[in-house]
Structures are given as structure tokens and as C-alpha cells.
Amino acid sequence: MSTFYDRFNDRNVKRFLDKQVARDFKDVRYSNLLLRARQCRDKASVFLRVFVGGKERWQKLGNWPDVKCADVVKALPAKTLAVRDEVVQQLGLCETFGAVFDRYLMRLDRDVTLSDKRREGLRSIIKCQLAPRLADVRLAGLSAGEFDSVFVLPLINAVSAAYVHTVWAALKSVMGRALKLGWVDVDPLSGWSLSDFAVVGLTHKPCAMTESRLLGVFSQLGAFGVQTLMLFSLMLLFGLRIGETRQLKWSMVGDDFIDLPGAITKTGEPLRLPLSVEVRALFLAYRDYAKGAFLFGAGNGRALSAQDASRLIRDLSGGEWSAHDLRKFARSMWLDRGGDYFVCELLLNHKLKKLDKTYIHAHAEKQKGAVLSDYHGYVFGLGLSGVLTETLPRYYFLLLKLKAA
């Protein structure tokens, strides 16, 4: 039978029953409300329909005219939440953001696909940024206005714009995972973006490392110790991330290449980097100072911690540039000096599209050595060679020996 559409009030319901042309009555303003005429046509059953757990659940609210339309409409929001909560509890679904966070943290501890750094980063964001603002907020019926007042505005007033985007990405990831794993039946953030809350997008941050600033770093580099010198040099020379650099082992350093396994790279992809003659001499000279398995050991058989590595670079930079600026500088110089775009992406170990990978395997792998050799000649000539000669006495002798071989 057809459905009768009109405004939900007592007069229109009576008119619907008198006409006897349809079984159901709906008001487009209340999509989860439905009246179904009794066979006698002097009464109608009033139903609330709630979609939860992947199914539509029906709850009878009473019979018209025993219940009045105005009373039904007034009680509709609270009744909808009550019915939904009852079903959610029966299905074991999360009712609040806090319940989702608790489940996610328990799963995070067992997720071996994530690096320790990534797990710790997510755990910190949840405990320090998400849970304090959202733990008690109910998922059902969450409006953009409520979300803005309890989460977005407090967040943008507390942290940097860049970190707002980081926290938002983490929250979207958590809720997306919760939906896929069946912890929630709907993601209340679906379809929302930060721009909906007038949060501006991130602008490209220029590289803080320049050639003139690099000359200034070279002038003081020798005073910061051999470990700092080597950590800085490898990140500058290869555009490596600080997390990858601090975990390098001597077993990864060969005569002609450094081979980084996927276990220590951010992308999870292994990375092979050709060694120029200058870098080969640098490794040989530095070997006298790093006797353990790691190039940057912590003295306990482990690699230098992320915090200690960051502290070394922070002390050297004085806050004027970051470890990531060294990566930006390397990429910029590779391109400025004629390096192929895809070769540079390969050296940075960026994730690439399938078509890009095909191109790289066919053409670019052979060009990595040429790009690095040219760039290393530039950096060593700019002043790094002089620093190493003063700090690592054997460096210059080893360089001459390798060039003569």
C-alpha cells in the first residue's frame, strides 16, 4: 500500500485515517517516525525506527489517539537515544568516544604492524589530546556545533596549527578503525573535515636550512662531539630521517652501499643508498669511535633513543632549524643540481604510485649514485671536509688512500 505524507499533527492523522487510501503515515521532517493505521481505521500504531548495528530496529511508542502527536514529537530525541542505547548495550557497541579510545589503546599494544614510535605517538595523542576533551562525549546524536565547542575550539587554542591537523588525522584514523572492526555502528565524524570548522589548511613551510646557515653550522660543528657530527652529516648527506639514522647498524654499511631494512624506515620499504668516496672515508674514520653494533649506540647495547637523538640536533641548531630541514635541504639541492624528480623521490624513500615504481626500476636506480656523488662533492667542498679533517684525524688520510686506489 502507498504512504501518506503530511505534517505530523492530530488533525492530519485523523484526515489520513478517514481517507482510507494508505496504510502508513510519514512526515519528511521526522524520518524515523511512522504511523501505521489499524484495520478499523480509528487508531494508528506509532513506531520509532532506529538504525543501529547495521539493522533497522522498530520500537512501538503507543497508539494514536491515546498518545498525542505533539507529545510524541517533543519526546522523540530522548526516546531515540534511549532506544539506540538499549540496542547498543545489547550488541556491545561503544556509546562514547572514551569507550572507543579504551578499545583502540588495548589493540594498539598488540599491533605489531606499527613501529614503536608510531604506537607511542598515537598513544600520546589519545591520552593527552583526544581523551581529555572527548572521553565523555556520546557518539549518538553528535552535532557539528557540539563537536566544535568541546573539541575543535579548545584544541586550536592549545596547540599549533600543524599539530591540530596531526591530532585530527589520528582521531579520524581511530574512528575509521572502530567502524571497520564493528565497535561502532556509525562514525559521527564521517563527512566532516577541519575546513568545516574554519580551520585553515597547512601552508608549505619553507626550509630553514640555507647554504649560508650551513656554513655557520660547519664553523661550530666540531665543538659538539663526534656523535653529533656524524648524526648531522649522515642526515645532511643522504636526506635520512632522524629515526632511521639513529638506528643504523654497521652490518647495514657495506663497501659501496648502505642498506636500510624496512624495519627501520618510515615507509616500511627497504632503501639502498650508494656511497661516494667521501662518505666511504667518513665511515672508515668514524669506525674508531663507534665500536658497538650501532653507529649511534646508547652504551647499553641499544641504539640512541629518539629523545637523545633529537636533543643532539636541537643543541646544535639552537632551535633555528630542525632535523627535517636537513632532509628538505638535501632534496632541494638534488633537484637544483639537475637530479631527476623520480630519482630524488627514490632517495627519500617516499611512497610511490605503481606507475612511478615501474619508471624507477627501469631507469632511475642507476642514477642514484650520480646524484649523490655530485651532491656530496658540493657539501664536502662547502666546508664539511675541513670539519672532518680537524675532528676525525684519519679522515683525510683515508680519503686520499681511497681516491688513489
SVG drawing of the C-alpha trace seen along z (x, -y; Angstrom):
<svg xmlns="http://www.w3.org/2000/svg" viewBox="-13 -33 110 41">
<polyline fill="none" stroke="black" stroke-width="0.4" points="0.0,0.0 1.1,-3.6 2.3,-6.0 0.5,-9.2 2.8,-12.2 1.8,-15.3 2.8,-17.2 2.6,-15.2 -0.3,-16.6 -3.6,-15.2 -5.8,-16.9 -3.7,-15.4 -3.6,-12.0 -7.4,-11.9 -7.7,-13.0 -5.3,-10.2 -7.4,-7.6 -10.6,-8.9 -9.4,-8.8 -8.5,-5.1 -6.1,-5.4 -2.9,-4.4 -1.6,-2.2 1.3,-4.3 1.7,-8.0 5.0,-9.8 6.3,-13.3 9.5,-14.0 10.7,-16.2 10.9,-13.1 12.3,-10.3 12.5,-7.8 8.8,-8.2 6.0,-6.2 2.2,-5.7 0.5,-2.5 -3.3,-2.5 -5.1,0.2 -7.6,2.2 -10.5,0.5 -9.1,-2.9 -10.0,-4.6 -6.5,-4.1 -2.9,-4.0 0.2,-2.5 3.1,-4.9 6.5,-3.5 10.0,-4.8 12.6,-3.4 16.3,-3.4 19.1,-2.2 21.8,-0.7 24.2,2.3 23.6,2.5 19.8,3.1 16.7,1.1 15.0,1.5 11.4,0.7 10.0,-0.4 6.3,-1.0 5.6,-4.3 1.9,-3.8 -1.4,-4.2 -2.9,-7.3 -5.1,-9.0 -4.1,-7.7 -0.7,-9.4 -0.9,-12.9 1.3,-14.0 2.8,-17.0 3.8,-14.8 5.4,-12.2 7.4,-14.9 8.6,-16.5 9.8,-13.2 11.3,-12.0 15.0,-13.0 15.3,-11.5 13.3,-8.4 15.5,-7.8 18.7,-7.9 17.1,-5.7 16.2,-3.0 19.5,-3.3 21.4,-3.0 19.5,0.2 20.4,1.8 24.0,0.6 24.3,2.2 22.8,5.5 25.3,5.5 28.3,4.5 28.9,1.3 30.7,-1.7 28.5,-4.5 31.2,-7.2 34.4,-8.3 36.1,-7.2 35.0,-3.6 36.4,-3.7 39.7,-5.1 40.0,-2.4 39.5,0.4 41.9,-1.2 44.6,-1.5 44.3,2.1 44.5,3.2 47.4,0.8 49.6,2.6 49.2,5.8 49.5,4.3 53.0,5.4 52.4,3.8 53.2,0.3 56.6,-0.9 57.3,-1.6 57.5,-5.3 54.1,-5.3 52.5,-3.4 53.9,-5.8 52.8,-8.8 49.2,-7.6 49.1,-6.7 50.3,-10.2 47.7,-11.9 44.9,-9.8 45.8,-10.3 46.9,-14.0 44.6,-15.5 41.6,-13.3 40.5,-11.6 40.6,-14.8 38.2,-16.5 36.1,-13.7 36.1,-10.8 32.6,-11.5 31.0,-12.7 28.3,-10.4 28.7,-9.2 24.9,-9.2 23.4,-12.4 26.7,-14.3 26.2,-17.6 28.9,-19.7 28.2,-22.5 28.8,-20.3 31.9,-18.9 33.2,-22.3 32.7,-23.6 34.0,-20.6 36.9,-19.6 37.9,-21.8 37.9,-25.3 39.7,-24.1 42.3,-22.2 43.1,-25.1 43.6,-27.4 46.0,-25.0 48.3,-23.7 49.9,-24.8 48.0,-24.7 50.3,-21.9 49.5,-19.8 45.8,-20.4 46.0,-18.6 48.0,-15.8 45.5,-15.2 42.6,-15.4 44.2,-12.8 44.7,-10.5 41.1,-10.9 39.8,-10.1 42.0,-7.1 40.8,-5.8 37.1,-6.2 37.6,-4.7 39.2,-1.7 36.4,-1.4 33.8,-1.4 35.6,1.3 36.0,3.5 32.4,3.2 33.0,1.2 30.5,-1.4 27.7,-1.2 28.3,-4.7 31.2,-7.1 29.9,-10.5 32.8,-12.3 32.1,-10.9 31.9,-13.6 33.4,-16.3 36.7,-18.0 38.7,-20.6 37.7,-23.2 34.1,-22.8 35.2,-24.3 37.1,-27.2 40.4,-25.6 42.7,-26.7 44.8,-24.2 48.5,-23.9 50.8,-26.0 54.1,-24.8 56.8,-25.6 60.0,-26.8 63.2,-25.1 65.1,-26.7 68.4,-25.4 70.2,-27.5 73.7,-27.5 74.7,-30.5 73.3,-28.9 75.0,-25.6 78.3,-27.5 77.6,-28.7 76.8,-25.2 80.1,-24.0 82.0,-26.7 80.8,-25.3 80.1,-21.6 83.5,-20.3 82.7,-21.6 79.7,-19.3 81.4,-15.9 81.9,-13.2 78.5,-11.5 76.6,-14.8 78.9,-15.5 78.2,-12.0 74.4,-12.2 74.2,-15.6 76.4,-14.6 74.5,-11.5 71.1,-13.3 72.5,-16.1 74.3,-13.9 71.5,-11.4 68.3,-13.2 67.7,-10.5 65.1,-10.8 66.5,-11.1 64.7,-8.0 66.2,-6.0 69.7,-7.5 69.9,-6.8 69.1,-3.1 71.8,-2.4 74.0,0.6 77.4,1.3 76.0,4.5 74.0,2.2 77.1,0.4 78.9,2.1 81.8,1.1 79.6,-0.5 76.1,-0.9 74.1,-1.5 71.2,0.9 68.4,-0.2 65.9,2.6 62.2,1.8 62.1,2.4 63.7,-0.9 62.3,-3.1 59.1,-5.1 57.5,-3.7 58.4,-0.1 60.3,0.2 64.0,1.1 66.3,-1.6 69.7,-1.2 72.0,-4.2 75.2,-4.3 78.3,-5.5 80.5,-8.3 84.3,-8.1 84.0,-10.9 81.3,-9.0 83.3,-5.8 86.3,-7.6 83.9,-9.1 82.6,-5.7 86.1,-4.2 87.3,-7.2 84.2,-7.1 84.5,-3.3 87.3,-4.1 84.7,-5.9 81.7,-3.6 82.7,-0.1 79.3,1.5 76.7,2.9 75.1,-0.6 76.6,-3.6 74.9,-5.6 74.9,-3.5 73.4,-4.4 76.1,-2.4 73.6,0.3 73.7,2.4 70.9,0.4 70.5,-2.4 70.5,-6.0 66.9,-6.9 64.7,-9.1 64.7,-11.7 68.5,-11.7 69.0,-12.0 66.6,-14.9 68.4,-16.6 71.7,-16.4 70.3,-18.1 68.4,-20.6 71.5,-21.6 73.4,-22.0 70.6,-24.0 69.7,-26.2 66.1,-25.9 66.8,-27.7 66.3,-24.6 65.1,-21.0 66.3,-17.6 63.6,-17.6 65.1,-20.8 68.3,-18.8 66.1,-16.4 64.4,-19.3 67.8,-20.9 69.1,-17.7 66.1,-17.2 66.2,-20.9 69.9,-20.6 69.4,-17.4 66.8,-19.0 68.6,-22.3 71.7,-20.4 69.9,-18.6 68.7,-15.5 65.7,-13.7 62.5,-14.1 61.8,-10.4 65.4,-9.7 65.0,-12.2 61.8,-10.6 63.6,-7.2 66.4,-8.6 63.9,-9.9 62.1,-6.5 58.8,-8.2 55.8,-6.0 55.3,-6.0 52.4,-5.1 52.6,-1.9 53.5,-3.7 56.2,-5.7 57.7,-2.4 57.8,-1.0 59.7,-4.0 62.1,-3.9 63.0,-0.3 63.6,-0.7 65.6,-4.0 66.3,-5.7 68.1,-3.1 71.3,-3.6 71.2,-7.4 71.1,-7.5 74.9,-7.2 75.5,-10.0 73.1,-12.4 74.6,-11.6 78.2,-11.8 77.6,-15.2 75.8,-16.5 78.4,-15.1 81.2,-16.8 79.3,-20.1 78.7,-19.6 82.2,-18.4 83.7,-21.2 81.5,-23.8 83.1,-23.1 82.3,-19.6 85.6,-18.2 87.5,-20.8 85.4,-20.0 86.0,-16.2 89.8,-16.7 90.0,-18.6 87.7,-16.3 88.5,-12.9 92.3,-12.9 92.3,-9.8 89.6,-11.1 91.8,-13.0 94.4,-10.2 91.7,-7.6 90.1,-9.8 93.5,-10.2 94.0,-6.4 90.6,-5.6 91.0,-8.1 94.4,-6.7 93.1,-3.1"/>
</svg>
